[in-house]
Amino acid sequence: MTVLGANGVSVSFGEKTVLDGVTFSLNENDKLGVIGVNGCGKTTLFRVLTGELAPDAGQVFLAGDKTVGLVRQDSAFDAETADGTALDFMLGGFPELLAAEARIADLEQKMRKGPENTALAADYAREQADFAAAGGLTFRARAASTLLKMGIDAKQANLPLSSLSGGQRTRAALARRLCREPDILFLDEPTNHLDLDTVAYLENYLGSYRGCVLVISHDRAFLDRVTNKTLVLEYAKATLYKGNYTASAEQRRVDREIALRHYENQQKEIRRQEAYIAQQKAWNRERNIIAAESRQKLLDKMVRLEKPREAPRGVKMAFSTELSSGEEVLAVRRLSMSFGERKLFEDLSFTLRRGERVFITGPNGCGKSTLLKLILGKLTPVAGRVEAGYHVEVGYYDQENQNLDPANTVLEELWRAYPQKTEGEIRGALARFCFTGDDVFRTVSVLSGGERARLTLSKLMLSHMNLLVLDEPTNHLDIDAREALEAALSAFDGTLLVVSHDRYLMERLATRFLALSPGTGQDMLDFAVTRKGAGYSEMNAWRLSHQVNAPVAATASANKAAYLEKKQKEAAERRQKAQTERLKKEAAALEAELAEIEAKLYGEAAADYQKAAELDARKTEAEARLMEIYEIIGV
């Protein structure tokens, strides 16, 4: 059954056409990935589909009985300033049911205090019926269950939200929106700022979600695990493909090759026919003129194919060194760090060698970015030291892009960092990162997150440092830019130290992992990759087999067991309650039957010996059964 569709949807902002004739439809259980370069109109499409923005042309179809939910890019931060417990925060997502509960409680209070009131009783019955129909009898249990599925157990759910870790608050914010389980769920970059374990929870949750899901994401591994259809936005047009990201990418490659081959074959045929016509005209005899005119008519009727457009121009980057470092790039010796009473890690030691691609992993809040800042000298450790090797020159990518001056133009920002270069060289570098024309005169303050990331990477590219320290370098980048970054880092001849949750990046580049693992009895685990190009897969398999660096995953297993145990207990209690009710009804029937037997024994059967014997036998049997029931139900 079709639950959502767009037919010829077009949207323009001024002279810029963002969406042009977008048409597609989705069924009840479809999971759609929406992809395209930054600024191609993905979020605009969501705004149109959810009714927030009216299209300039076209229509949106939404099945009338379906509910809609939206998780925006910034939804994960809603829990930052919320008061109360995590469960209170969850229940706050059901304001209409909380209000209904309050009305029902108020009616109950009035009915207890005052005399019998028919109008009050009618209002109470109506409120109760509406409350039950809206899911009021189960919403509290559903909220707790959703928190549990997202790795927040009953104890944590009843703690103040402010006392939970950043990762747990992020999960709570997502859980609040997912809990209502709308028939159609829109997710705009849901994995931003999530650690790997939280992303795994979300993937599992969406994998079993019974509704229709539309998700904008640049996380290719996430798209591969969640989606079964892909909508590609290019040049304001939309094309729907069956399959996840990887399947759609292959199909797009094949489609482009086929379209280009058809175009080239047609052009070849057109040139052949034009040559034939020219030759016939050159002979200039009547029959040749007739033949030329006949061919020309056929040529004029031909439907000309347009040359397939290239994929939108992407980022082109390359990193290189000017000076090679020594063999030992960094030596971290017994490093410890804490903020007040909160200990992040203690006694960390490792050595980084030339040419390594080392990824620092771990749950949110475990100190990954802090470790980078200690290595860079931006923070002072509680204990320990960091020693740089011979000729080590460090280039740093900050995930918040804080090293940009908001008042500078794009051109000024890069040129002031490298004043020895000419304007042409600076513009050429910016062009490789898709800053062309008037783009270079825009101020940093008005740039999007993706544009800021590209500008920071352009500064890093020109640095020619031999050690690149990167903190979440793929955040805010679209898929094409991520792939360009992967290729550039893969070809880099220096050393990499990276914090990232991008599984594709880790898979392709990692030669070693430093896994920060609080709560496991060991603050850091050092894992060397043995298979090139299979870094994440090898590390993840090792983690699963050893159950290390996965406190959240371990909690998930325990939570799942607790959840199943709770469900079994609840089911047993329901069965016990149903049995008790059934026995009470049977006891009432037996008591009525015994009263009737007594009446007959001293009435109509008093003079009938045979009848009295039958009634007495039945009385004995009924009394025995009644005593048995009384014993079971505790009377």
Secondary structure, DSSP 8 states (H G I E B T S, - for coil): -EEEEEEEEEEEETTEEEEEEEEEEEETT-EEEEE-STTSSHHHHHHHHTTSS--SEEEEEE-TT--EEEE-TTGGGGGGS--SBHHHHHHTT-HHHHHHHHHHHHHHHHHHHS---HHHHHHHHHHHHHHHHTTTTTHHHHHHHHHHHTT--HHHHTSBGGGS-HHHHHHHHHHHHHTT--SEEEEESTTTT--HHHHHHHHHHHHT--SEEEEE---HHHHHHH-SEEEEEETTEEEEEES-HHHHHHHHHHHHHHHHHHHHHHHHHHHHHHHHHHHHHHH--HHHHHHHHHHHHHHHHS-------------------SS---SEEEEEEEEEEEETTEEEEEEEEEEEETT-EEEEE-STTSSHHHHHHHHHTSS--SEEEEEE-TT--EEEE-TT-TTS-TTSBHHHHHHHHSTTS-HHHHHHHHHHTT--GGGGGSBGGG--HHHHHHHHHHHHHHH--SEEEEESTTTT--HHHHHHHHHHHHH-SSEEEEE---HHHHHHH-SEEEEE-TTTT-SEEEEE--STT-HHHHHHHHHHHHT-S-HHHHHHHHHHHHHHHHHHHHHHHHHHHHHHHHHHHHHHHHHHHHHHHHHHHTTTTTT-HHHHHHHHHHHHHHHHHHHHHHHHHT-
